[in-house]
């Protein structure tokens, strides 16, 4: 793992906490947002998105149901 991979892709300061479900970049806890994705059959899956993907309805199915983050 290179030094760049050990830092958050967005803030470049913190150690990555998870990978964005939408675009696959490593993000820290402060730059990630938690969502629960439902399939319609009663199943739900946890997902973490970066600050860009959280508001993109093409990536996050819940994005169209909320006010954009500020």
Contact map, one row per residue, 1 for C-alpha under 8 A:
1110110000000000000000000000000000000000000000000000000000000000000000
1111110000000000000000000000000000000000000000000000000000000000000000
1111111000000000000000000000000000000000000000000000000000000000000000
0111111010000000000000000000000000000000000000000000000000000000000000
1111111110000000000000000100000000000000000000000000000000000000000000
1111111100000011000000000000000000000000000000000000000000000000000000
0011111110011111000000000111000000000000000000000000000000000000000000
0000111111111111000000000111001000000000000000000000000000000000000000
0001101111110000000000001110000000000000000000000000000000000000000000
0000000111110000000000000010001000000000000000000000000000000000000000
0000000111111100000000000000001000000000000000000000000000000000000000
0000001111111100000000000000000000000000000000000000000000000000000000
0000001100111110000000000000000000000000000000000000000000000000000000
0000001100111111000000000001000000000000000000000000000000000000000000
0000011100001111100000000011000000000000000000000000000000000000000000
0000011100000111111000000111100000000000000000000000000000000000000000
0000000000000011111000000111100000000000000000000000000000000000000000
0000000000000001111100000111100100000000000000010000000000000000000000
0000000000000001111110011110000000000000000000011000000000000000000000
0000000000000000011111111110000100000000000000111100100000000000000000
0000000000000000001111110000000000000000000000111000000000000000000000
0000000000000000000111110000000000000000000000001100100000110000000000
0000000000000000000111111000000000000000000000000000100000000000000000
0000000000000000001111111100000000000000000000000000000000000000000000
0000000010000000001100111110000000000000000000000100000000000000000000
0000101110000001111100011111000000000000000000000000000000000000000000
0000001111000011111100001111111100000000000000000100000000000000000000
0000001100000111110000000111111100000000000000000000000000000000000000
0000000000000001110000000011111110000000000000000000000000000000000000
0000000000000000000000000011111100000000000000000000000000000000000000
0000000101100000000000000011111110000000000000000110000000000000000000
0000000000000000010100000011111111000000000000011110000000000000000000
0000000000000000000000000000101111100000000000011110010000000000000000
0000000000000000000000000000000111110000000001111000000000000000000000
0000000000000000000000000000000011111000000001111000000000000100000000
0000000000000000000000000000000001111100000111100000000000000000000000
0000000000000000000000000000000000111110000111100000000000001100000000
0000000000000000000000000000000000011111111110000000000000000000000000
0000000000000000000000000000000000001111111100000000000000000000000000
0000000000000000000000000000000000000111111000000000000000000000000000
0000000000000000000000000000000000000111111000000000000000000000000000
0000000000000000000000000000000000000111111100000000000000000000000000
0000000000000000000000000000000000000111111110000000000000000000000000
0000000000000000000000000000000000011110011111000000000000000000000000
0000000000000000000000000000000000011100001111100000000000000000000000
0000000000000000000000000000000001111000000111110000000000000000000000
0000000000000000000110000000000001111000000011111000000000000000000000
0000000000000000011110000000000111100000000001111100000000000000000000
0000000000000000001111000000000111100000000000111111110000000000000000
0000000000000000000101001010001110000000000000011111110000000000000000
0000000000000000000000000000001110000000000000001111111000000000000000
0000000000000000000000000000000000000000000000001111111100000000000000
0000000000000000000101100000000000000000000000001111111100110000000000
0000000000000000000000000000000010000000000000001111111100110010000000
0000000000000000000000000000000000000000000000000011111110010011000110
0000000000000000000000000000000000000000000000000001111111110011000000
0000000000000000000000000000000000000000000000000000001111111111000000
0000000000000000000000000000000000000000000000000000000111111000000000
0000000000000000000001000000000000000000000000000000110111111000000000
0000000000000000000001000000000000000000000000000000111111111110000000
0000000000000000000000000000000000001000000000000000000011111111000000
0000000000000000000000000000000000101000000000000000000010011111110000
0000000000000000000000000000000000000000000000000000011110011111111100
0000000000000000000000000000000000000000000000000000001110001111110000
0000000000000000000000000000000000000000000000000000000000000111111000
0000000000000000000000000000000000000000000000000000000000000111111100
0000000000000000000000000000000000000000000000000000000000000010111110
0000000000000000000000000000000000000000000000000000001000000010011111
0000000000000000000000000000000000000000000000000000001000000000001111
0000000000000000000000000000000000000000000000000000000000000000000111
